[in-house]
Amino acid sequence: MQLSVVVPVHNEGENIAPLIDEIVAALAGREDYEIIYVNDGSRDDTAARLAEAATRLPQLRVITHARACGQSTAVATGIRHARGRWIATLDGDGQNDPADIPKLLAVLTDPTRPLKRVMAAGYRRKRQDTWIKRISSKIANGVRSRLLGDATPDTGCGLKVFERAVFLELPYFDHMHRFLPALVRRAGYELVSVEVNHRHRTRGVSKYGTLDRLAVGIVDLFGVMWLQRRARVPEIE
């Protein structure tokens, strides 16, 4: 199997069926893929809607956390259970466009690509969010890029494609999904940013607030800086 699409969800019942249908449409004509939804302790009808979708889509697999563990843990769970060489992640709120998955995958499966290029990271140049989210994200990305040198203008974009084996090499910690480009570079690999579509949230409510995301982000930022200083990537002769 070439591709596993991993989608973490928490209380996203209204978005389940529409987003799954979009993923299937985006990958029409392919047979070498699976869709893995990780239900992260949802308390709405997410489980029921996933169960219904699974009855009509054999490529859909559902994994359920008994209680909410957070987005990073949900992503990690999905990747550990995945069977594809390449992983595509996207947020379950419908703001990422699944139609961009083939474009990101093509960048990594191009036979002329540099061998160390193992990640294509989405870049939401035209974000469809509130002004406060856009400004806070721009500031956060600027600070993060300056301190970590992660070589990406939008590390927080949930839409990424990368090699499964590389992800499994990375150090795991809560909120690590926001620092994947920096962690990939720390491990000695390369990535490329690709402009992707971004959409308004039309169903459900956001699970993050600006202030709580900023607070944990500062702590994690210093943690990743510490990891970078301790990294050693050997050159094999």
C-alpha positions in Angstrom: 0.0 0.0 0.0 1.4 3.4 -1.0 -0.7 5.9 0.9 -2.5 6.1 4.3 -4.6 9.2 5.0 -4.7 9.9 8.8 -7.4 12.1 10.2 -7.6 12.8 14.0 -11.1 13.9 15.1 -12.7 15.1 18.4 -16.4 15.9 18.4 -16.5 16.5 14.6 -19.7 14.5 13.9 -21.1 17.0 11.4 -17.8 16.9 9.4 -17.3 13.1 9.2 -19.3 12.1 6.1 -18.6 15.3 4.0 -14.8 15.1 4.5 -14.6 11.4 3.9 -16.5 11.8 0.6 -14.0 14.5 -0.4 -11.0 12.3 0.4 -12.5 9.5 -1.7 -13.1 11.9 -4.6 -9.6 13.3 -4.4 -8.1 9.8 -4.6 -10.5 8.5 -7.3 -8.8 6.0 -9.5 -6.4 4.8 -6.9 -6.6 1.5 -5.2 -3.4 1.6 -3.1 -4.6 3.7 -0.2 -6.5 3.6 3.1 -8.2 6.2 5.3 -7.6 6.0 9.0 -9.8 8.0 11.3 -8.7 8.3 14.9 -11.7 9.2 17.1 -10.0 10.9 20.1 -12.6 10.4 22.8 -15.4 12.2 21.1 -18.6 12.7 23.1 -21.0 13.6 20.3 -22.2 11.4 17.4 -18.7 11.1 15.8 -18.5 7.4 16.6 -21.9 6.6 15.1 -21.1 8.6 11.9 -17.8 6.8 11.5 -19.5 3.4 11.9 -22.0 4.3 9.2 -19.2 5.4 6.8 -17.3 2.2 7.5 -20.2 0.1 6.3 -20.0 1.6 2.8 -16.3 2.3 2.4 -14.0 -0.8 2.8 -10.9 1.5 2.7 -11.9 3.3 5.9 -10.5 2.1 9.2 -11.5 3.6 12.6 -9.5 3.6 15.7 -11.0 5.0 19.0 -9.3 6.4 22.0 -11.3 5.7 25.2 -10.7 9.3 26.3 -9.3 12.4 24.6 -5.5 12.4 24.4 -4.9 15.4 22.0 -4.2 15.8 18.4 -0.6 14.7 18.4 -1.4 11.5 20.1 -4.3 10.8 17.8 -2.0 11.4 14.8 0.7 9.1 16.2 -1.9 6.4 16.9 -3.1 6.5 13.3 0.4 6.4 11.9 1.5 3.5 14.0 -1.5 1.5 12.7 -1.0 2.7 9.1 0.1 0.3 6.3 1.1 2.8 3.7 4.7 4.0 2.9 3.5 7.6 2.7 1.3 9.3 5.3 -1.1 12.2 4.5 -2.5 14.0 7.5 -5.2 16.6 7.6 -7.4 18.2 10.2 -10.9 16.8 10.6 -12.7 20.1 10.6 -12.9 20.4 6.9 -10.7 23.5 6.5 -7.9 21.5 4.8 -8.8 20.5 1.2 -8.2 16.8 0.4 -7.9 17.7 -3.3 -4.4 18.9 -2.4 -3.2 15.5 -1.3 -2.2 14.2 -4.8 -0.2 17.4 -5.4 1.8 16.9 -2.2 2.3 13.2 -2.8 3.5 13.8 -6.4 6.3 16.1 -5.0 7.6 13.2 -3.0 7.2 10.4 -5.5 8.9 12.3 -8.3 11.9 10.2 -9.2 14.1 13.3 -9.6 13.5 14.5 -6.1 16.4 14.8 -3.6 16.6 11.4 -1.8 16.5 13.1 1.6 13.3 15.0 0.8 10.7 13.1 2.8 8.0 15.7 3.6 5.8 18.0 1.7 4.2 20.5 4.1 1.1 22.5 3.2 1.3 26.3 3.1 -1.9 28.2 3.7 -1.0 31.4 2.0 -4.6 32.6 1.9 -6.0 31.5 5.3 -9.7 31.6 5.8 -9.7 32.3 9.6 -10.6 35.2 11.9 -8.2 38.1 11.9 -6.9 37.3 15.4 -6.0 33.7 14.3 -4.3 35.0 11.2 -2.2 37.5 13.1 -1.3 35.2 15.9 -0.4 32.5 13.5 1.8 34.8 11.5 3.7 35.9 14.6 4.0 32.4 15.9 5.4 31.1 12.5 7.8 34.0 12.4 9.2 33.4 15.9 9.3 29.6 15.4 11.1 29.9 12.0 13.7 32.2 13.4 14.4 30.1 16.5 14.2 26.7 15.0 15.2 27.2 11.4 12.5 24.8 10.3 12.5 26.1 6.7 8.7 26.3 6.4 6.4 29.4 6.5 3.4 27.5 7.9 4.4 24.7 10.2 0.9 24.6 11.8 -0.9 23.5 8.7 -2.5 20.1 9.3 -2.1 19.0 5.7 1.2 17.3 5.2 2.5 14.2 3.4 5.6 12.4 4.7 7.3 9.0 4.9 5.9 6.8 7.7 9.3 5.3 8.6 10.7 8.8 9.1 7.9 9.8 11.5 8.5 6.7 13.6 12.1 7.9 14.1 11.1 11.2 15.6 10.8 11.8 19.4 7.2 11.8 20.5 5.7 14.4 22.8 2.3 16.1 23.2 1.8 18.9 20.6 4.6 17.5 18.4 2.4 17.9 15.3 3.1 21.6 15.4 6.8 21.0 15.1 7.1 18.2 12.5 9.1 20.2 10.0 11.7 21.1 12.7 11.8 17.5 13.9 12.2 16.2 10.4 15.2 18.5 9.8 16.7 17.6 13.1 16.7 14.0 12.0 18.8 14.9 8.9 16.0 15.0 6.3 14.6 17.7 4.0 11.2 19.1 3.3 9.4 21.3 0.9 6.5 23.7 1.4 3.6 23.5 -1.1 0.8 26.1 -1.3 -2.5 24.5 -0.5 -6.2 25.6 -0.4 -7.7 26.6 3.0 -11.4 26.9 3.7 -13.8 28.4 6.2 -15.0 26.1 8.9 -18.7 25.6 8.1 -19.6 22.9 10.6 -18.7 22.4 14.3 -16.6 24.6 16.5 -12.9 25.1 17.0 -11.2 23.1 19.7 -8.4 25.6 20.3 -8.3 29.1 21.8 -5.6 31.6 20.9 -4.3 32.1 24.4 -4.1 28.4 25.4 -2.4 27.6 22.2 0.2 30.4 22.7 0.9 29.2 26.3 1.7 25.6 25.4 3.5 26.7 22.2 6.1 28.7 24.1 6.9 25.8 26.4 7.1 23.4 23.5 9.3 25.8 21.5 12.0 25.8 24.1 11.7 22.0 24.4 12.3 21.6 20.6 15.2 24.0 20.8 16.7 21.7 23.5 16.2 18.7 21.3 17.9 20.4 18.3 21.0 21.2 20.4 21.2 17.6 21.4 20.8 16.1 17.9 23.7 14.3 16.2 23.2 13.1 12.6 26.1 10.8 11.5 27.4 10.6 8.0 27.6 7.0 6.9 30.6 6.1 4.7 
